[in-house]
């Protein structure tokens, strides 16, 4: 009749209680029927609770698996960047490596929204090589992680996933090379009059500043794609969203995990 299983069992319990009150007060037969119906309801509730717990745990494992996969993709892109760079320095055609890297970039774009740019890097003696930079394409202009960098040539970040107590927050490690050296943040050099400097080929002269790449915490408005969707199934509370949730994401009250 369109009733849900739990609703039907609730109604059965109400019926048995009504029968007990109106027909069988003090009668063992009606008392047994009420207890049996109540037991069936509790068994159903416990079964659903166990199933929800199993589903939650599977979702948690799935999110960690996706984070690990993203980290693997980022690491592989960095390794390909290094190999492509060496090939170009030695005048070799890295076409197959470029195709392989493009496949990884496509995979990464399924997990999060990204901006991909290619520039030319001067490695000396008039030799220019391609440099790949991948940044997050967020949507919150006030976020500290707006345009956060995932890949910068031979430097790459890794994602860290918080636990349940930390609302499964995702953070980006500082950009590091293969040896674990943290990348200096570079900016275009200027002359004594404050004018931007370019080399003889017209490319910006970049210098390292004292500021290092640091860890970045991502907000709900920084990630778009399957990674955030997986996370929101564990974190969003719909109409039970807190004020902090709403401040971080105005759409929090319409998202249910």
Backbone as CSV, one residue per row, in Angstrom:
resi,resn,N_x,N_y,N_z,CA_x,CA_y,CA_z,C_x,C_y,C_z
1,UNK,0.819,-1.214,0.000,0.000,0.000,0.000,0.847,1.255,0.000
2,UNK,2.135,1.140,-0.290,2.999,2.305,-0.330,3.653,2.632,0.999
3,UNK,3.337,1.875,2.035,3.979,2.118,3.323,5.406,1.599,3.300
4,UNK,6.284,2.316,3.979,7.633,1.821,4.141,7.660,0.697,5.162
5,UNK,8.716,-0.072,5.157,8.814,-1.219,6.072,8.766,-0.768,7.520
6,UNK,9.520,0.301,7.849,9.513,0.797,9.222,8.145,1.360,9.598
7,UNK,7.541,2.102,8.676,6.219,2.685,8.959,5.191,1.592,9.233
8,UNK,5.254,0.547,8.417,4.315,-0.561,8.599,4.493,-1.214,9.968
9,UNK,5.757,-1.352,10.403,6.010,-1.986,11.686,5.601,-1.081,12.854
10,UNK,5.819,0.228,12.687,5.341,1.184,13.687,3.814,1.074,13.821
11,UNK,3.123,1.050,12.686,1.660,0.967,12.700,1.176,-0.329,13.329
12,UNK,1.925,-1.413,13.075,1.550,-2.696,13.687,1.679,-2.619,15.203
13,UNK,2.752,-1.984,15.673,2.943,-1.857,17.116,1.818,-1.018,17.730
14,UNK,1.439,0.082,17.059,0.337,0.923,17.552,-0.956,0.118,17.634
15,UNK,-1.188,-0.672,16.592,-2.395,-1.493,16.568,-2.409,-2.486,17.724
16,UNK,-1.281,-3.134,17.963,-1.210,-4.126,19.044,-1.402,-3.473,20.405
17,UNK,-0.846,-2.252,20.562,-1.035,-1.550,21.838,-2.493,-1.163,22.024
18,UNK,-3.129,-0.691,20.952,-4.546,-0.328,21.029,-5.403,-1.542,21.385
19,UNK,-5.074,-2.694,20.772,-5.809,-3.924,21.077,-5.617,-4.329,22.525
20,UNK,-4.384,-4.138,23.017,-4.099,-4.488,24.411,-4.930,-3.626,25.359
21,UNK,-5.000,-2.342,25.059,-5.715,-1.406,25.930,-7.218,-1.624,25.865
22,UNK,-7.740,-1.850,24.663,-9.198,-1.916,24.500,-9.796,-3.303,24.713
23,UNK,-8.953,-4.330,24.467,-9.533,-5.674,24.508,-8.860,-6.622,25.503
24,UNK,-7.567,-6.449,25.677,-6.874,-7.504,26.403,-6.027,-7.049,27.559
25,UNK,-6.403,-5.977,28.226,-5.612,-5.505,29.372,-5.473,-6.624,30.399
26,UNK,-4.232,-6.926,30.745,-3.963,-7.975,31.720,-3.982,-9.368,31.140
27,UNK,-4.148,-9.453,29.827,-4.183,-10.765,29.175,-2.831,-11.074,28.543
28,UNK,-2.308,-12.251,28.903,-0.964,-12.617,28.435,-0.879,-12.646,26.910
29,UNK,-1.937,-13.088,26.238,-1.907,-13.212,24.783,-1.645,-11.859,24.120
30,UNK,-2.375,-10.822,24.550,-2.203,-9.497,23.948,-0.869,-8.881,24.358
31,UNK,-0.463,-9.161,25.572,0.832,-8.665,26.054,1.967,-9.239,25.203
32,UNK,1.868,-10.515,24.863,2.879,-11.168,24.028,2.911,-10.571,22.628
33,UNK,1.734,-10.244,22.087,1.666,-9.648,20.749,2.334,-8.275,20.719
34,UNK,2.127,-7.487,21.771,2.766,-6.170,21.842,4.280,-6.324,21.914
35,UNK,4.744,-7.208,22.765,6.190,-7.420,22.900,6.805,-7.937,21.599
36,UNK,6.088,-8.849,20.933,6.603,-9.387,19.667,6.716,-8.315,18.601
37,UNK,5.690,-7.431,18.511,5.722,-6.355,17.528,6.828,-5.358,17.849
38,UNK,6.986,-5.041,19.132,8.053,-4.114,19.547,9.428,-4.691,19.245
39,UNK,9.580,-5.989,19.482,10.860,-6.634,19.190,11.177,-6.591,17.707
40,UNK,10.156,-6.820,16.862,10.362,-6.760,15.411,10.791,-5.362,14.984
41,UNK,10.193,-4.323,15.584,10.542,-2.948,15.254,11.987,-2.657,15.655
42,UNK,12.366,-3.065,16.865,13.739,-2.826,17.331,14.748,-3.565,16.453
43,UNK,14.392,-4.784,16.055,15.283,-5.548,15.180,15.484,-4.828,13.852
44,UNK,14.404,-4.285,13.295,14.508,-3.520,12.046,15.398,-2.299,12.218
45,UNK,15.180,-1.559,13.303,15.975,-0.347,13.556,17.457,-0.680,13.697
46,UNK,17.751,-1.751,14.417,19.153,-2.157,14.591,19.775,-2.606,13.277
47,UNK,18.972,-3.303,12.456,19.475,-3.756,11.157,19.827,-2.571,10.276
48,UNK,18.917,-1.575,10.218,19.190,-0.381,9.412,20.375,0.402,9.955
49,UNK,20.467,0.467,11.279,21.606,1.175,11.886,22.928,0.500,11.513
50,UNK,22.948,-0.835,11.564,24.158,-1.578,11.189,24.482,-1.375,9.717
51,UNK,23.448,-1.393,8.867,23.670,-1.196,7.437,24.209,0.204,7.147
52,UNK,23.677,1.209,7.851,24.158,2.579,7.671,25.613,2.712,8.116
53,UNK,25.953,2.042,9.221,27.335,2.071,9.698,28.276,1.447,8.677
54,UNK,27.853,0.313,8.111,28.667,-0.344,7.087,28.827,0.555,5.871
55,UNK,27.730,1.194,5.445,27.771,2.093,4.296,28.703,3.278,4.575
56,UNK,28.599,3.828,5.791,29.442,4.961,6.185,30.920,4.577,6.133
57,UNK,31.233,3.422,6.703,32.628,2.969,6.721,33.158,2.730,5.311
58,UNK,32.308,2.162,4.449,32.718,1.941,3.056,32.955,3.269,2.342
59,UNK,32.093,4.249,2.639,32.248,5.570,2.040,33.552,6.226,2.502
60,UNK,33.855,6.066,3.778,35.092,6.610,4.340,36.317,5.987,3.674
61,UNK,36.282,4.676,3.500,37.383,3.982,2.823,37.477,4.419,1.359
62,UNK,36.319,4.621,0.727,36.318,5.059,-0.666,36.932,6.430,-0.843
63,UNK,36.653,7.341,0.110,37.230,8.682,0.042,38.743,8.624,0.208
64,UNK,39.215,7.822,1.160,40.660,7.685,1.353,41.316,7.081,0.121
65,UNK,40.636,6.115,-0.498,41.164,5.501,-1.715,41.293,6.531,-2.830
66,UNK,40.292,7.412,-2.953,40.338,8.445,-3.992,41.460,9.444,-3.720
67,UNK,41.640,9.821,-2.461,42.734,10.735,-2.106,44.082,10.104,-2.452
68,UNK,44.219,8.825,-2.151,45.462,8.120,-2.487,45.683,8.088,-3.999
69,UNK,44.588,7.907,-4.760,44.696,7.869,-6.214,45.115,9.237,-6.758
70,UNK,44.552,10.309,-6.203,44.949,11.653,-6.625,46.425,11.887,-6.340
71,UNK,46.882,11.471,-5.172,48.297,11.630,-4.822,49.196,10.858,-5.777
72,UNK,48.744,9.680,-6.165,49.520,8.882,-7.113,49.586,9.570,-8.468
73,UNK,48.451,10.126,-8.912,48.420,10.845,-10.195,49.362,12.033,-10.155
74,UNK,49.316,12.810,-9.080,50.173,13.992,-8.956,51.655,13.598,-8.974
75,UNK,51.989,12.532,-8.266,53.380,12.063,-8.235,53.840,11.633,-9.626
76,UNK,52.972,10.909,-10.334,53.322,10.443,-11.679,53.485,11.611,-12.648
77,UNK,52.653,12.636,-12.493,52.790,13.823,-13.344,54.130,14.501,-13.084
78,UNK,54.500,14.606,-11.818,55.800,15.228,-11.489,56.949,14.449,-12.114
79,UNK,56.889,13.126,-12.034,57.949,12.292,-12.602,58.015,12.455,-14.116
80,UNK,56.858,12.536,-14.754,56.844,12.748,-16.200,57.373,14.136,-16.550
81,UNK,57.036,15.128,-15.747,57.556,16.481,-15.974,59.083,16.480,-15.980
82,UNK,59.648,15.769,-15.033,61.108,15.726,-14.924,61.728,15.030,-16.142
83,UNK,61.120,13.906,-16.554,61.647,13.165,-17.704,61.483,13.971,-18.993
84,UNK,60.318,14.605,-19.157,60.082,15.435,-20.344,61.085,16.581,-20.393
85,UNK,61.328,17.188,-19.260,62.283,18.306,-19.186,63.683,17.867,-19.623
86,UNK,64.114,16.706,-19.134,65.438,16.198,-19.500,65.513,15.895,-20.990
87,UNK,64.449,15.292,-21.523,64.431,14.977,-22.951,64.517,16.236,-23.797
88,UNK,63.785,17.263,-23.408,63.801,18.505,-24.174,65.158,19.201,-24.085
89,UNK,65.790,19.127,-22.933,67.128,19.718,-22.781,68.123,19.046,-23.734
90,UNK,67.955,17.724,-23.915,68.866,16.968,-24.778,68.363,16.870,-26.217
91,UNK,67.304,17.620,-26.535,66.826,17.667,-27.914,66.024,16.463,-28.356
92,UNK,65.530,15.653,-27.422,64.736,14.480,-27.776,63.246,14.838,-27.824
93,UNK,62.502,14.135,-28.674,61.070,14.374,-28.804,60.312,13.537,-27.761
94,UNK,59.658,14.179,-26.782,58.967,13.427,-25.727,57.475,13.226,-26.018
95,UNK,57.119,13.046,-27.285,55.711,13.009,-27.670,54.924,11.957,-26.887
96,UNK,55.452,10.738,-26.775,54.736,9.684,-26.062,54.568,10.031,-24.588
97,UNK,55.589,10.654,-24.013,55.513,11.054,-22.607,54.461,12.144,-22.413
98,UNK,54.366,13.045,-23.380,53.356,14.101,-23.314,51.947,13.509,-23.374
99,UNK,51.775,12.498,-24.243,50.470,11.832,-24.336,50.119,11.138,-23.012
100,UNK,51.117,10.494,-22.430,50.904,9.802,-21.154,50.526,10.801,-20.065
101,UNK,51.174,11.948,-20.078,50.879,12.976,-19.078,49.474,13.546,-19.271
102,UNK,49.071,13.711,-20.538,47.729,14.227,-20.816,46.641,13.300,-20.279
103,UNK,46.881,11.996,-20.362,45.930,11.025,-19.822,45.791,11.217,-18.316
104,UNK,46.917,11.434,-17.635,46.884,11.644,-16.181,46.175,12.945,-15.821
105,UNK,46.393,13.976,-16.620,45.728,15.255,-16.366,44.219,15.103,-16.513
106,UNK,43.783,14.331,-17.520,42.358,14.066,-17.703,41.785,13.336,-16.487
107,UNK,42.516,12.359,-15.977,42.061,11.622,-14.784,41.948,12.562,-13.587
108,UNK,42.940,13.424,-13.424,42.943,14.362,-12.308,41.741,15.299,-12.379
109,UNK,41.367,15.707,-13.596,40.262,16.646,-13.764,38.916,16.040,-13.382
110,UNK,38.836,14.705,-13.292,37.609,14.066,-12.824,37.454,14.181,-11.314
111,UNK,38.573,14.271,-10.625,38.549,14.347,-9.169,38.379,15.776,-8.662
112,UNK,38.834,16.759,-9.412,38.746,18.156,-8.992,38.826,19.067,-10.197
113,UNK,38.304,20.277,-10.045,38.366,21.250,-11.137,39.746,21.897,-11.135
114,UNK,40.398,21.901,-12.281,41.773,22.385,-12.349,41.977,23.343,-13.520
115,UNK,42.991,24.179,-13.382,43.487,25.024,-14.469,44.870,24.530,-14.856
116,UNK,45.090,24.292,-16.138,46.366,23.770,-16.625,46.996,24.808,-17.547
117,UNK,48.230,25.178,-17.268,48.940,26.146,-18.117,50.314,25.601,-18.473
118,UNK,50.778,25.997,-19.652,52.102,25.612,-20.135,52.891,26.891,-20.413
119,UNK,54.078,26.978,-19.865,54.953,28.114,-20.115,56.308,27.596,-20.578
120,UNK,57.156,28.502,-20.988,58.515,28.146,-21.389,59.492,28.598,-20.300
121,UNK,60.364,27.699,-19.928,61.335,27.973,-18.872,62.743,28.025,-19.470
122,UNK,63.463,29.070,-19.138,64.838,29.228,-19.618,65.771,28.438,-18.703
123,UNK,66.425,27.413,-19.262,67.342,26.591,-18.463,68.804,26.945,-18.734
124,UNK,69.013,28.064,-19.450,70.380,28.525,-19.709,70.845,28.215,-21.119
125,UNK,71.835,28.968,-21.553,72.444,28.790,-22.877,71.412,28.896,-23.991
126,UNK,70.382,29.693,-23.766,69.358,29.890,-24.782,68.418,28.729,-24.971
127,UNK,68.461,27.741,-24.082,67.598,26.562,-24.196,66.309,26.774,-23.413
128,UNK,65.187,26.610,-24.104,63.880,26.760,-23.472,63.188,25.400,-23.398
129,UNK,62.595,25.107,-22.260,61.855,23.852,-22.092,60.451,24.177,-21.571
130,UNK,59.552,23.253,-21.824,58.173,23.454,-21.393,58.033,23.228,-19.892
131,UNK,57.217,24.062,-19.262,56.926,23.908,-17.836,55.422,23.821,-17.646
132,UNK,54.989,22.783,-16.934,53.569,22.565,-16.670,53.220,23.047,-15.266
133,UNK,52.136,23.820,-15.167,51.622,24.259,-13.870,50.143,23.894,-13.799
134,UNK,49.751,23.227,-12.721,48.351,22.862,-12.508,47.892,23.491,-11.199
135,UNK,46.788,24.249,-11.276,46.239,24.892,-10.090,44.781,24.486,-9.898
136,UNK,44.316,24.593,-8.645,42.908,24.383,-8.375,42.107,25.534,-8.957
137,UNK,40.957,25.223,-9.516,40.059,26.263,-10.013,38.890,26.370,-9.051
138,UNK,39.102,27.084,-7.948,38.068,27.236,-6.929,37.061,28.299,-7.306
139,UNK,36.115,28.531,-6.392,35.050,29.488,-6.692,34.829,30.469,-5.542
140,UNK,35.765,30.513,-4.599,35.618,31.392,-3.444,36.726,32.438,-3.474
141,UNK,36.408,33.682,-3.855,37.452,34.704,-3.979,38.101,35.069,-2.657
142,UNK,37.431,34.734,-1.537,37.977,35.068,-0.221,38.790,33.937,0.400
143,UNK,38.868,32.825,-0.298,39.565,31.668,0.260,41.078,31.835,0.164
144,UNK,41.769,31.410,1.231,43.230,31.435,1.218,43.792,30.459,0.196
145,UNK,42.997,29.476,-0.178,43.471,28.455,-1.102,43.055,28.720,-2.538
146,UNK,42.542,29.927,-2.817,42.164,30.256,-4.194,43.391,30.126,-5.088
147,UNK,43.232,29.407,-6.195,44.323,29.171,-7.150,45.489,28.421,-6.515
148,UNK,45.201,27.586,-5.548,46.267,26.792,-4.923,46.943,25.915,-5.968
149,UNK,48.269,25.807,-5.882,49.032,25.066,-6.884,49.160,23.606,-6.500
150,UNK,48.880,22.734,-7.464,49.039,21.292,-7.273,50.367,20.815,-7.850
151,UNK,50.701,21.337,-9.015,51.942,20.946,-9.701,52.615,22.210,-10.220
152,UNK,53.917,22.320,-9.986,54.696,23.435,-10.532,56.001,22.860,-11.066
153,UNK,55.962,22.440,-12.339,57.152,21.825,-12.918,57.526,20.552,-12.196
154,UNK,58.704,20.557,-11.568,59.194,19.384,-10.857,58.761,19.347,-9.395
155,UNK,57.927,20.284,-9.004,57.412,20.323,-7.633,55.937,19.937,-7.626
156,UNK,55.534,19.233,-6.580,54.164,18.744,-6.522,53.702,18.693,-5.066
157,UNK,52.397,18.846,-4.874,51.823,18.715,-3.543,51.282,17.306,-3.355
158,UNK,50.873,16.999,-2.143,50.157,15.775,-1.831,48.971,16.142,-0.954
159,UNK,47.870,15.409,-1.098,46.669,15.672,-0.316,46.710,14.873,0.981
160,UNK,46.250,15.509,2.044,46.117,14.838,3.332,44.652,14.886,3.755
161,UNK,44.098,13.734,4.131,42.691,13.638,4.507,42.546,13.553,6.014
162,UNK,41.763,14.477,6.580,41.497,14.421,8.010,40.527,13.305,8.347
163,UNK,40.405,12.999,9.643,39.489,11.939,10.059,38.114,12.527,10.385
164,UNK,37.254,11.693,10.931,35.885,12.110,11.226,35.858,13.293,12.182
165,UNK,36.728,13.263,13.211,36.762,14.350,14.187,37.169,15.677,13.551
166,UNK,37.894,15.602,12.429,38.329,16.803,11.715,37.479,17.082,10.478
167,UNK,36.260,16.495,10.464,35.284,16.737,9.396,35.828,16.344,8.021
168,UNK,36.757,15.393,8.014,37.350,14.906,6.760,37.909,16.052,5.911
169,UNK,38.471,17.045,6.590,39.075,18.167,5.859,40.236,17.680,5.004
170,UNK,40.406,18.290,3.854,41.497,17.949,2.941,42.468,19.119,2.896
171,UNK,43.738,18.840,3.084,44.773,19.867,3.033,45.807,19.507,1.974
172,UNK,46.474,20.527,1.466,47.553,20.344,0.507,48.884,20.556,1.203
173,UNK,49.794,19.608,1.048,51.148,19.782,1.570,51.867,20.884,0.798
174,UNK,52.965,21.358,1.361,53.821,22.292,0.631,54.340,21.616,-0.637
175,UNK,54.572,22.409,-1.676,55.121,21.875,-2.918,56.553,21.410,-2.680
176,UNK,56.837,20.167,-3.078,58.162,19.588,-2.854,58.644,18.882,-4.115
177,UNK,59.973,18.781,-4.245,60.524,18.017,-5.357,60.717,16.571,-4.926
178,UNK,61.355,15.783,-5.762,61.515,14.352,-5.501,62.346,14.084,-4.255
179,UNK,63.199,15.030,-3.883,64.040,14.876,-2.695,63.394,15.447,-1.442
180,UNK,62.161,15.927,-1.563,61.472,16.469,-0.407,61.816,17.917,-0.096
181,UNK,62.500,18.585,-1.016,62.860,19.982,-0.812,61.658,20.866,-1.120
182,UNK,61.309,21.741,-0.180,60.159,22.621,-0.355,60.497,23.723,-1.358
183,UNK,59.558,23.977,-2.249,59.790,24.942,-3.320,59.761,26.377,-2.802
184,UNK,60.716,27.181,-3.270,60.660,28.618,-3.044,59.579,29.207,-3.938
185,UNK,58.855,30.171,-3.410,57.899,30.894,-4.230,58.672,31.908,-5.061
186,UNK,58.486,31.877,-6.370,59.251,32.764,-7.245,58.386,33.904,-7.768
187,UNK,59.027,35.013,-8.033,58.351,36.151,-8.627,59.266,36.788,-9.665
188,UNK,58.691,37.585,-10.514,59.488,38.201,-11.565,60.405,39.269,-10.984
189,UNK,61.666,39.221,-11.402,62.661,40.171,-10.907,62.401,41.579,-11.440
190,UNK,62.860,42.564,-10.680,62.719,43.964,-11.079,64.074,44.654,-11.002
191,UNK,64.253,45.710,-11.811,65.492,46.477,-11.736,65.379,47.506,-10.616
192,UNK,66.402,48.331,-10.465,66.423,49.286,-9.353,65.312,50.327,-9.441
193,UNK,64.757,50.492,-10.640,63.664,51.447,-10.817,62.285,50.799,-10.683
194,UNK,62.279,49.484,-10.393,61.016,48.791,-10.197,60.406,48.221,-11.454
195,UNK,61.138,48.259,-12.560,60.612,47.722,-13.810,60.883,46.216,-13.891
196,UNK,59.905,45.470,-14.427,60.052,44.025,-14.548,61.168,43.692,-15.522
197,UNK,61.939,42.636,-15.175,63.073,42.245,-16.005,62.715,41.059,-16.896
198,UNK,63.225,41.099,-18.138,63.048,40.012,-19.097,64.420,39.638,-19.643
199,UNK,64.570,38.336,-20.029,65.850,37.951,-20.608,65.866,38.340,-22.091
200,UNK,66.954,37.977,-22.776,67.108,38.406,-24.171,66.111,37.763,-25.110
201,UNK,65.438,36.700,-24.603,64.438,36.034,-25.437,63.030,36.566,-25.151
202,UNK,62.939,37.512,-24.220,61.652,38.098,-23.887,60.894,37.387,-22.798
203,UNK,61.539,36.412,-22.116,60.875,35.683,-21.040,61.194,36.332,-19.695
204,UNK,60.223,36.313,-18.761,60.443,36.942,-17.454,61.625,36.317,-16.715
205,UNK,62.402,37.152,-16.043,63.477,36.672,-15.178,62.862,36.426,-13.805
206,UNK,62.873,35.165,-13.362,62.242,34.801,-12.099,63.283,34.638,-11.005
207,UNK,62.966,35.119,-9.822,63.857,34.976,-8.674,63.056,34.408,-7.507
208,UNK,63.738,33.662,-6.646,63.079,33.075,-5.477,62.989,34.119,-4.369
209,UNK,61.837,34.182,-3.755,61.672,35.041,-2.592,61.955,34.223,-1.341
210,UNK,61.893,34.818,-0.204,62.133,34.085,1.043,60.944,33.223,1.446
211,UNK,59.777,33.550,0.906,58.572,32.821,1.257,58.583,31.432,0.644
212,UNK,58.282,30.440,1.452,58.240,29.058,0.983,56.798,28.617,0.756
213,UNK,56.649,27.618,-0.093,55.347,27.001,-0.256,54.938,26.375,1.076
214,UNK,53.693,26.591,1.488,53.234,26.098,2.779,51.991,25.231,2.623
215,UNK,51.623,24.579,3.716,50.430,23.737,3.718,49.187,24.609,3.583
216,UNK,48.200,24.122,2.820,46.974,24.874,2.576,45.770,24.003,2.918
217,UNK,44.848,24.559,3.698,43.613,23.846,4.025,42.524,24.249,3.043
218,UNK,41.860,23.266,2.456,40.827,23.522,1.461,39.461,23.658,2.133
219,UNK,38.637,24.564,1.627,37.290,24.741,2.144,36.295,24.046,1.222
220,UNK,35.015,24.070,1.606,33.985,23.416,0.798,33.862,24.038,-0.580
221,UNK,34.291,25.277,-0.739,34.159,25.957,-2.027,35.423,25.870,-2.877
222,UNK,36.414,25.114,-2.420,37.675,25.006,-3.160,37.722,23.780,-4.055
223,UNK,37.007,22.738,-3.685,37.046,21.488,-4.439,35.739,21.257,-5.179
224,UNK,35.862,20.899,-6.441,34.701,20.542,-7.254,35.056,19.258,-7.992
225,UNK,34.095,18.343,-8.064,34.366,17.085,-8.733,34.073,15.920,-7.817
226,UNK,34.461,14.740,-8.227,34.092,13.526,-7.498,34.691,13.478,-6.099
227,UNK,35.861,14.086,-5.907,36.497,14.047,-4.585,35.635,14.781,-3.559
228,UNK,35.173,15.978,-3.892,34.321,16.733,-2.985,32.960,16.074,-2.822
229,UNK,32.446,15.484,-3.894,31.157,14.793,-3.799,31.232,13.631,-2.818
230,UNK,32.316,12.865,-2.898,32.524,11.759,-1.961,32.617,12.289,-0.534
231,UNK,33.329,13.382,-0.358,33.512,13.957,0.976,32.187,14.446,1.545
232,UNK,31.376,15.093,0.718,30.125,15.659,1.204,29.132,14.590,1.649
233,UNK,29.238,13.393,1.100,28.372,12.310,1.567,28.651,11.959,3.023
234,UNK,29.851,12.292,3.501,30.222,12.022,4.884,30.044,13.231,5.800
235,UNK,29.991,14.438,5.227,30.044,15.638,6.064,28.777,16.486,6.062
236,UNK,28.000,16.462,4.974,26.866,17.385,4.886,25.687,16.904,5.733
237,UNK,24.972,17.869,6.351,23.914,17.532,7.298,22.568,18.178,6.964
238,UNK,22.464,18.765,5.753,21.185,19.318,5.335,20.645,20.348,6.303
239,UNK,19.378,20.173,6.708,18.736,21.141,7.595,19.351,21.179,8.994
240,UNK,20.227,20.221,9.294,20.901,20.215,10.589,22.274,20.887,10.524
241,UNK,22.561,21.548,9.413,23.843,22.233,9.251,24.007,23.309,10.331
242,UNK,25.234,23.441,10.825,25.526,24.439,11.849,25.768,25.799,11.206
243,UNK,25.839,26.810,12.045,26.133,28.159,11.546,27.492,28.192,10.857
244,UNK,28.478,27.492,11.428,29.807,27.432,10.806,29.738,26.772,9.439
245,UNK,28.915,25.714,9.321,28.751,25.044,8.027,28.207,26.017,6.981
246,UNK,27.197,26.774,7.381,26.545,27.703,6.452,27.479,28.850,6.088
247,UNK,28.273,29.316,7.063,29.235,30.381,6.773,30.273,29.924,5.753
248,UNK,30.640,28.639,5.833,31.624,28.096,4.901,31.031,27.757,3.554
249,UNK,29.748,27.400,3.553,29.073,27.009,2.316,27.604,27.408,2.411
250,UNK,27.190,28.472,1.714,25.804,28.939,1.789,24.782,27.881,1.373
251,UNK,25.209,26.865,0.641,24.304,25.813,0.176,24.268,24.604,1.112
252,UNK,24.875,24.741,2.281,25.013,23.604,3.184,23.655,23.013,3.589
253,UNK,22.621,23.847,3.745,21.337,23.339,4.217,20.611,22.483,3.181
254,UNK,21.056,22.524,1.944,20.407,21.723,0.894,21.238,20.490,0.545
255,UNK,22.354,20.301,1.200,23.208,19.155,0.922,23.084,18.142,2.039
256,UNK,22.715,16.926,1.686,22.530,15.876,2.689,23.471,14.711,2.420
257,UNK,24.143,14.271,3.438,25.053,13.147,3.301,24.340,11.823,3.396
